[in-house]
């Protein structure tokens, strides 16, 4: 697997969640393709210098979410069916949560809905200039 | 090997170093034992290794109390170097080879090179870091099933500290059970899956690192005027600390941050935010806090 993962163990976000989120993001973006092999739990744990049980927990949850599958003796792979859709949905959830936080923050400092909408329009205009 | 510490108490005269500590460590787990100096970590380790007799309680390995054959699979890096000043590194390795059937000579050579240790050097002439590195080499060269590592990176430079962490992680991935203590909480945060925080010989906090991080938060609320009455907040078991500074109310919580944030909003807070805590924050909070929430009023 390419070096797509960087975890920040000092962050308040649990390491296994960081691993899950980044693998899903990589699958959503096609950096990890369906059928591609993931490093073993041990390899990833040593590479990231994090606890192997933490990596194993991330892999278990990714299997449960049908993003990866593990063949005994062969290793873990990005699933062929549905993994991209699941990962895109997860990445979209992460984006939605960021927007929610941003609106909450804007509201908590006293901005009105109209003011927040104007800020949002300005942000859209910056990232989608062609749609102006 | 799994390790069960059950109601362990160790007294030295009138002083209680370890006070009714119970810890379960499953096989292959890396367990971080944290605590300020004098919290009872080293005494706990001594009881585990048979270097001190518990006043009461038991330590079991795979369900059995410490037996001579347990030592064949048990390695430790003690807090204070247990090396012989007048002996060379090579002589220490030779002793380890004679004492342990599991001693792996090739592995020992690799480890000596990893830490750039000179086998001909006498311990007397070694720096603090070199002594720690040699203790680490001796421990890992016997490829043990269980390790007790008390400050295994003290005196080491950042490169060698990272090497020790990688050795711990690699051993853990192969099923070795490791108990680790370090004042460098960032290392424990990487290497450990579970931790306990000792304070005054007792467990102040214990759990899976990821669960503790997921649940421990600061909920910070800003009120329109002076903070609302703290009705009931200080008796909520999930709140470990309450800080009040004029219009700002800051709650340190061990669980239920979303619900408490909602509660503060309904109490009329103008702004509420939830802040993540890392292991160092969680540790300091556990060491600082009491049994019930402290209300700290600041001017």
Contacts between the chains, C-beta under 8 A, distances in Angstrom:
chain1	res1	chain2	res2	distance
A	9	B	186	6.8
A	9	B	189	4.8
A	9	B	190	4.7
A	10	B	186	5.9
A	10	B	189	6.6
A	10	B	278	5.2
A	10	B	279	8.0
A	10	B	280	7.7
A	11	B	276	6.9
A	11	B	278	6.4
A	12	B	213	5.7
A	12	B	216	8.0
A	12	B	217	7.7
A	12	B	275	7.5
A	12	B	276	2.3
A	12	B	277	5.1
A	12	B	278	5.1
A	12	B	281	7.6
A	13	B	213	7.1
A	13	B	276	6.2
A	14	B	209	7.6
A	14	B	210	3.6
A	14	B	211	7.6
A	14	B	213	4.8
A	14	B	214	5.1
A	15	B	209	7.7
A	15	B	210	6.3
A	16	B	210	5.3
A	17	B	210	7.4
A	17	B	214	7.5
A	41	B	173	6.8
A	42	B	170	7.2
A	42	B	173	3.8
A	42	B	174	7.7
A	45	B	169	5.2
A	45	B	172	7.8
A	45	B	173	5.7
A	46	B	166	5.7
A	46	B	169	5.5
A	46	B	170	5.7
A	46	B	173	7.2
A	49	B	162	6.6
A	49	B	165	5.4
A	49	B	166	6.1
A	49	B	169	6.3
A	49	B	190	5.4
A	49	B	191	7.9
A	50	B	169	7.2
A	50	B	190	5.2
A	50	B	191	7.7
A	51	B	30	5.6
A	51	B	169	6.7
A	51	B	172	6.7
A	51	B	190	7.0
A	51	B	191	5.9
A	51	B	192	6.1
A	51	B	193	4.6
A	51	B	209	7.6
A	52	B	28	7.7
A	52	B	169	6.2
A	52	B	172	5.3
A	52	B	173	4.1
A	53	B	28	7.0
A	53	B	29	6.5
A	53	B	30	7.6
A	53	B	172	7.5
A	53	B	193	4.2
A	54	B	193	5.9
A	54	B	209	7.6
A	54	B	210	6.4
A	57	B	210	7.2
A	104	B	273	7.9
A	105	B	273	7.3
A	108	B	222	7.8
A	108	B	270	7.0
A	108	B	271	3.5
A	108	B	272	6.8
A	108	B	273	6.9
A	109	B	271	6.7
A	110	B	270	7.7
